[in-house]
Amino acid sequence: MSAVDTRNISRDSLFLMATLRADGSDGEQKVKVRNLSAGGMMVESDLRLSRGGRISVDLRNIGWVQGTVAWVQDNRCGIAFDVEVDPKLARASVNTSGDLSTPRFVRPASILPATAGDLARLRKI
């Protein structure tokens, strides 16, 4: 498939943070994912990546995915994945149903207070 053909592949415009690790560099860097499709993504970061470079990226609800830098323009670049992913998984909320250490604003609203004492403190309207 040519580069022009891949522009027709469905992609989700979104904004989420991911962790990127470039081959040959130390450590990991947070990047902004601007759009995501089964075959790749566009990221925004201050990293100096070059076309053809190998990367690994940790996507929410998907995990680590290997890929290659397809293009670079200013602070954005395109990543072509080695294997296809399900982009809808990245949009799904993180499962935090039993984890009360997760910040409240991230937890679903349906979580009930942990104890009966917490329930008693709720204000009745």
C-alpha positions as CSV (number, residue, x, y, z in Angstrom):
1,M,0.0,0.0,0.0
2,S,1.5,3.4,-0.9
3,A,1.7,6.3,1.4
4,V,-1.2,8.0,-0.4
5,D,-3.4,4.9,0.0
6,T,-2.9,4.9,3.8
7,R,-4.5,8.4,4.2
8,N,-7.9,6.8,3.6
9,I,-7.6,4.5,6.6
10,S,-10.0,5.4,9.4
11,R,-8.4,7.1,12.4
12,D,-9.7,8.5,15.6
13,S,-8.8,12.1,16.5
14,L,-8.2,12.2,20.2
15,F,-5.9,13.6,22.8
16,L,-4.2,11.2,25.2
17,M,-0.8,10.8,26.8
18,A,1.4,7.9,26.0
19,T,5.0,6.8,26.9
20,L,7.4,6.6,24.1
21,R,10.8,4.9,24.1
22,A,13.1,5.5,21.1
23,D,15.7,2.8,20.2
24,G,19.2,3.9,21.2
25,S,18.0,6.5,23.8
26,D,17.9,6.2,27.5
27,G,14.6,6.4,29.3
28,E,11.1,7.1,28.3
29,Q,9.3,10.3,27.3
30,K,5.7,11.3,27.6
31,V,4.1,12.2,24.2
32,K,0.7,13.6,23.2
33,V,-1.2,11.2,20.8
34,R,-3.2,13.4,18.4
35,N,-4.8,10.7,16.3
36,L,-4.7,6.9,16.3
37,S,-5.6,4.2,13.8
38,A,-5.1,0.5,13.7
39,G,-1.9,0.9,11.7
40,G,-0.3,3.9,13.4
41,M,-0.6,7.3,15.1
42,M,0.5,10.9,15.1
43,V,2.3,12.1,18.1
44,E,3.4,15.5,19.3
45,S,6.5,15.9,21.4
46,D,9.8,17.7,21.9
47,L,11.8,14.5,21.1
48,R,14.1,14.6,18.1
49,L,13.1,11.6,16.2
50,S,14.2,10.9,12.6
51,R,12.4,9.1,9.8
52,G,13.0,5.4,9.9
53,G,13.8,5.3,13.6
54,R,12.5,2.4,15.7
55,I,10.3,3.2,18.7
56,S,8.1,1.5,21.3
57,V,5.0,3.2,22.7
58,D,2.9,2.3,25.7
59,L,-0.7,3.1,24.8
60,R,-3.5,3.2,27.4
61,N,-5.5,-0.1,27.6
62,I,-3.3,-1.5,24.7
63,G,0.2,-1.8,26.1
64,W,3.6,-1.6,24.4
65,V,3.5,-1.5,20.6
66,Q,6.6,-1.5,18.4
67,G,6.8,0.8,15.3
68,T,8.8,2.9,12.9
69,V,8.8,6.7,12.5
70,A,7.2,7.3,9.1
71,W,7.5,11.1,8.9
72,V,8.6,14.1,11.0
73,Q,7.4,17.7,10.7
74,D,8.2,20.2,13.4
75,N,7.2,18.7,16.7
76,R,4.9,16.1,15.2
77,C,5.6,12.7,13.7
78,G,3.8,9.8,12.3
79,I,4.4,6.3,13.7
80,A,3.6,3.1,11.6
81,F,3.0,0.2,13.9
82,D,4.5,-3.3,13.3
83,V,1.2,-4.9,14.1
84,E,-2.4,-3.5,14.0
85,V,-4.0,-2.4,17.3
86,D,-7.7,-1.7,18.2
87,P,-7.8,2.1,18.5
88,K,-11.2,1.9,20.3
89,L,-9.4,0.3,23.3
90,A,-7.4,3.5,23.9
91,R,-10.6,5.5,24.0
92,A,-12.2,3.1,26.6
93,S,-12.0,4.3,30.2
94,V,-9.4,2.8,32.4
95,N,-10.8,0.1,34.7
96,T,-10.5,1.5,38.2
97,S,-13.7,0.1,39.7
98,G,-12.1,-1.3,42.8
99,D,-9.1,0.9,43.1
100,L,-9.9,3.8,45.5
101,S,-6.3,5.0,45.3
102,T,-7.1,6.3,41.8
103,P,-7.9,10.0,41.8
104,R,-11.7,10.6,42.2
105,F,-12.0,12.6,39.0
106,V,-10.8,9.5,37.0
107,R,-13.1,7.0,38.6
108,P,-16.5,6.4,37.1
109,A,-19.4,8.1,38.9
110,S,-21.0,4.8,39.7
111,I,-18.5,3.8,42.3
112,L,-20.0,3.7,45.8
113,P,-18.2,4.8,48.9
114,A,-15.8,2.2,50.3
115,T,-17.4,1.8,53.8
116,A,-20.7,2.2,55.6
117,G,-19.0,5.2,57.5
118,D,-18.3,6.9,54.1
119,L,-21.9,6.3,53.1
120,A,-23.2,7.9,56.3
121,R,-21.2,11.0,55.5
122,L,-23.0,11.6,52.2
123,R,-25.3,14.5,52.2
124,K,-28.9,13.8,51.6
125,I,-30.7,16.0,49.2
